[in-house]
């Protein structure tokens, strides 16, 4: 893997419209595939926008018909906007490509960045991204006066938190002491080169997530560095940490092609 360079596309008042950034990704992807540039990570903020990956269900989109940009990454629906650091690492991977290993490297870099800020985060089996673990189920406060035995999310597969009041809102998961996602990851790999990437909630208005079913997950919520650390953590504070640890992780865990099993005789 080549030396990783970072390009700051725009933050704050200079936040980059999603479609504009998507086109920039395509241009950088083509240049990286042609070996005209080294591995490159675009860092930016977006104005508020919902984007939906290929696996998004209609029932997970905003109920009020708010526009959603359908994109070619994996994963489901999410929100991007002010206070959230978005990173698009455009990297050439060796073949055969190991998608899961790439996702794990991104997670590891973000986990280390959070640790530097004093926040312990982790992975959850079967759910990509970076998470803050909630309390054990038996120690969590009751929701809306119900005990856990009657929590509808445990028995109703079609339960929709958007129709059941703020006590079920994804942005209130911290108050419920539930698992909550701090950073989302959704990628695409074309011609052996990665696109899309990660979004880490630094200091956003997380109520934007209450209008959708974030990442298609109905029994957990979302959080931010500011919420967890009890102080404002601006994007500018997080950028150098993400750069440092992403560069470290990619250098330490440089991907190599997996060993191929010998063909069976006969």
Buried (B, 14 or more C-beta within 10 A) or exposed (E): BEEBEBBEBBBEEEBBEBEEBBEBBEEBBBBBBEEEBBBBBBBBBBEBBBBBBEBBEEEBBBEEEEEBEEBEBBBBBBBBBBBBBBBBBBBBBEEEBBEEEBBBBBBBBBBBBBEEBEBEBEBBEEEBBBBBEBEEEEEBEEBEEEEEEEBBBEEEEEBBBBEBEEBBBBBBBBBBBBBBBBBBBBBBBEEBBBBBBBBBBBBBBBBBBBBBBBBBBBEBBBBBBBBBEEEEBBBEBBBEBBBBBBBEBBEEBEBEEEEEEEEEEE
